[in-house]
Amino acid sequence: MTEMGTKMGPARRRGLSTEVADAIREAIFDGRYAPGTALREVELSEALEVSRGPIREGLQKLEREGLVRTEWHRGATVTALSLQDVAELDSLRAALEVLAVRRVVDQASEADLALIEKAAAAMDRADTPHEMVRCDIAFHDAVYAAANHSRLAQAWEAIRSQVHLFLITRVNVSTDGYLEQIRQEHRDLVAALRLGNVDGALKLFAEHRKHAFDVLTG
């Protein structure tokens, strides 16, 4: 079996192209395929035990999500974010979070806030940077859900995979003090949302984003 074959098990027979995309996405999010890694159809087909058609369709789905880039002379590779990509994702995420935070402070229920708090508490069980990135994304999922704004949630979903890649890229640069820093930042974010201070919450969310942005651009 090829090296790529050792990294993923075979796809099951449910919506093959979707399962292919799910398997490759998980491999990217787990750090098995780093940014810039070539994703060769022949090797993926062997690893997942499917024909090249579903592989190609799965890669196209991931390309639409922003996780994969395809160039005629290189084929498909895991997206490596440029400085422009980083800046665009950071600014778009900021714009979405301003509305999300305002809505959470204005109208979130106790049940909504409890789910946000539960997502932050899950970070105590994260033992690796990649696990923590997943927890970070789950926390923000909870914030957008609590905002109770369907189009805002759709806008977040459209960039969610790219933000996940953004955070993976951040931990690939440095993990010094990362786990505890992220735990504490999210405890502070929960506290700010519970206090109902919009300006204070927005400031903390901005600082949280800036820490990751500075690591990637410093």
C-alpha positions as CSV (number, residue, x, y, z in Angstrom):
1,M,0.0,0.0,0.0
2,T,1.3,3.5,-0.8
3,E,2.1,6.0,2.0
4,M,-1.2,7.8,1.3
5,G,-2.9,4.5,1.7
6,T,-1.7,4.2,5.3
7,K,-3.3,7.5,6.3
8,M,-6.9,6.7,5.5
9,G,-9.2,3.6,5.5
10,P,-11.5,2.6,2.7
11,A,-14.6,4.6,1.9
12,R,-18.0,3.0,2.7
13,R,-20.7,2.8,0.0
14,R,-22.8,5.9,0.9
15,G,-22.6,8.8,-1.4
16,L,-19.1,8.0,-2.5
17,S,-18.0,11.4,-3.5
18,T,-19.3,12.9,-0.3
19,E,-17.5,10.2,1.7
20,V,-14.3,10.8,-0.2
21,A,-14.5,14.5,0.6
22,D,-15.3,13.8,4.2
23,A,-12.3,11.4,4.5
24,I,-9.8,13.8,2.9
25,R,-11.2,16.8,4.9
26,E,-10.7,14.9,8.1
27,A,-7.1,14.0,7.1
28,I,-6.4,17.6,6.5
29,F,-8.0,18.7,9.8
30,D,-6.1,16.0,11.7
31,G,-2.8,17.2,10.2
32,R,-2.2,14.1,8.2
33,Y,-2.1,16.2,5.0
34,A,-0.4,19.4,5.6
35,P,-0.9,22.6,3.5
36,G,0.8,22.1,0.1
37,T,0.6,18.3,0.1
38,A,-0.2,16.8,-3.3
39,L,-3.5,14.8,-3.4
40,R,-3.0,12.3,-6.2
41,E,-6.1,10.7,-7.6
42,V,-4.5,7.3,-8.2
43,E,-3.2,7.0,-4.6
44,L,-6.4,8.3,-3.1
45,S,-8.4,5.8,-5.2
46,E,-6.2,3.0,-3.9
47,A,-6.4,4.2,-0.3
48,L,-10.2,4.7,-0.3
49,E,-10.9,1.7,-2.5
50,V,-13.1,3.6,-4.9
51,S,-12.7,4.6,-8.6
52,R,-11.2,7.8,-9.7
53,G,-14.6,9.4,-10.5
54,P,-15.7,9.8,-6.9
55,I,-12.2,10.9,-6.0
56,R,-12.3,13.7,-8.6
57,E,-15.8,14.8,-7.5
58,G,-14.7,14.8,-3.8
59,L,-11.7,16.9,-4.6
60,Q,-13.9,19.3,-6.5
61,K,-16.2,19.6,-3.4
62,L,-13.2,20.4,-1.3
63,E,-12.0,22.9,-3.8
64,R,-15.3,24.7,-3.5
65,E,-14.8,24.8,0.3
66,G,-11.4,26.3,-0.2
67,L,-9.4,23.4,1.3
68,V,-8.0,22.2,-2.0
69,R,-6.5,24.0,-5.0
70,T,-6.1,22.5,-8.5
71,E,-3.6,23.7,-11.0
72,W,-3.2,22.0,-14.4
73,H,0.5,21.4,-14.1
74,R,0.4,20.3,-10.4
75,G,-2.9,18.6,-9.9
76,A,-4.7,19.0,-6.6
77,T,-2.9,20.1,-3.4
78,V,-4.1,21.0,0.1
79,T,-4.5,24.8,0.1
80,A,-1.5,26.7,1.4
81,L,-2.8,30.1,2.6
82,S,-1.1,33.2,1.2
83,L,-0.8,36.4,3.2
84,Q,-3.7,37.8,1.2
85,D,-5.8,34.7,2.0
86,V,-5.0,35.2,5.7
87,A,-5.9,38.9,5.6
88,E,-9.2,38.2,3.7
89,L,-10.3,35.4,6.0
90,D,-9.5,37.5,9.0
91,S,-11.4,40.5,7.8
92,L,-14.4,38.5,6.7
93,R,-14.5,36.5,9.9
94,A,-14.4,39.8,11.8
95,A,-17.3,41.2,10.0
96,L,-19.4,38.1,10.6
97,E,-18.5,37.9,14.3
98,V,-19.5,41.5,15.0
99,L,-23.1,40.7,14.0
100,A,-23.0,37.3,15.7
101,V,-21.7,38.7,19.0
102,R,-24.2,41.6,19.0
103,R,-27.1,39.2,18.4
104,V,-25.9,36.7,21.1
105,V,-25.7,39.5,23.7
106,D,-29.0,41.0,22.6
107,Q,-31.2,37.9,22.5
108,A,-29.5,34.6,23.3
109,S,-31.3,32.4,25.8
110,E,-29.8,30.8,28.8
111,A,-29.8,27.5,26.9
112,D,-27.9,29.1,24.1
113,L,-25.3,30.5,26.5
114,A,-25.0,27.1,28.2
115,L,-24.1,25.5,24.9
116,I,-21.5,28.1,24.2
117,E,-20.1,27.5,27.7
118,K,-20.1,23.7,27.2
119,A,-18.1,24.2,24.0
120,A,-15.5,26.2,25.9
121,A,-15.4,23.6,28.7
122,A,-14.7,20.9,26.1
123,M,-11.3,22.6,25.5
124,D,-10.1,21.3,28.9
125,R,-10.1,17.8,27.3
126,A,-8.1,18.8,24.2
127,D,-4.6,17.3,24.4
128,T,-3.1,18.3,21.1
129,P,-3.2,21.5,19.0
130,H,-5.3,19.9,16.3
131,E,-7.8,18.8,18.8
132,M,-7.9,22.3,20.2
133,V,-8.5,23.8,16.8
134,R,-11.5,21.5,16.4
135,C,-12.8,22.7,19.8
136,D,-12.2,26.3,18.7
137,I,-14.3,25.8,15.6
138,A,-17.0,24.1,17.7
139,F,-17.1,27.1,20.0
140,H,-17.7,29.4,17.2
141,D,-20.3,27.1,15.8
142,A,-22.1,27.5,19.1
143,V,-21.9,31.3,18.9
144,Y,-23.3,31.4,15.4
145,A,-26.1,29.0,16.4
146,A,-27.0,31.2,19.4
147,A,-27.1,34.3,17.1
148,N,-30.3,32.7,15.6
149,H,-29.7,34.2,12.2
150,S,-30.0,31.7,9.4
151,R,-28.2,33.7,6.7
152,L,-25.4,34.6,9.1
153,A,-25.0,30.9,9.9
154,Q,-24.9,30.1,6.2
155,A,-22.2,32.8,5.7
156,W,-20.2,31.2,8.5
157,E,-20.6,27.8,7.1
158,A,-19.3,29.0,3.7
159,I,-15.9,30.0,5.3
160,R,-15.9,27.5,8.2
161,S,-13.5,25.0,6.5
162,Q,-11.2,27.8,5.5
163,V,-11.1,29.2,9.0
164,H,-10.3,25.7,10.2
165,L,-7.4,25.6,7.8
166,F,-6.4,29.1,8.9
167,L,-6.1,27.9,12.5
168,I,-4.3,24.7,11.5
169,T,-1.8,26.9,9.7
170,R,-1.4,29.0,12.8
171,V,-0.5,26.0,15.0
172,N,1.9,24.8,12.3
173,V,3.8,28.0,12.9
174,S,3.9,27.9,16.7
175,T,2.3,26.0,19.5
176,D,4.2,27.6,22.4
177,G,1.7,28.1,25.2
178,Y,-1.1,27.5,22.7
179,L,-3.4,25.1,24.6
180,E,-3.7,27.0,27.8
181,Q,-3.9,30.4,26.0
182,I,-6.8,29.2,23.9
183,R,-8.6,27.7,27.0
184,Q,-8.3,31.0,28.9
185,E,-9.3,33.2,25.9
186,H,-12.5,31.2,25.5
187,R,-13.3,31.3,29.2
188,D,-13.0,35.1,28.9
189,L,-15.2,35.1,25.8
190,V,-17.9,33.1,27.6
191,A,-17.7,35.5,30.6
192,A,-18.0,38.5,28.4
193,L,-21.1,37.1,26.6
194,R,-22.7,36.3,29.9
195,L,-22.1,39.8,31.2
196,G,-24.0,41.2,28.3
197,N,-21.5,43.9,27.6
198,V,-21.4,44.2,23.8
199,D,-18.4,46.5,23.6
200,G,-16.4,44.4,26.0
201,A,-17.3,41.1,24.2
202,L,-16.4,42.6,20.8
203,K,-13.1,43.7,22.1
204,L,-12.2,40.3,23.4
205,F,-13.3,38.5,20.2
206,A,-11.2,41.0,18.2
207,E,-8.2,40.3,20.5
208,H,-8.8,36.5,20.1
209,R,-8.7,36.8,16.3
210,K,-5.7,39.1,16.4
211,H,-3.5,36.6,18.3
212,A,-3.9,34.1,15.5
213,F,-3.5,36.7,12.8
214,D,-0.3,38.0,14.4
215,V,1.3,34.6,14.5
216,L,0.6,34.1,10.8
217,T,1.8,37.5,9.7
218,G,4.5,38.3,12.3
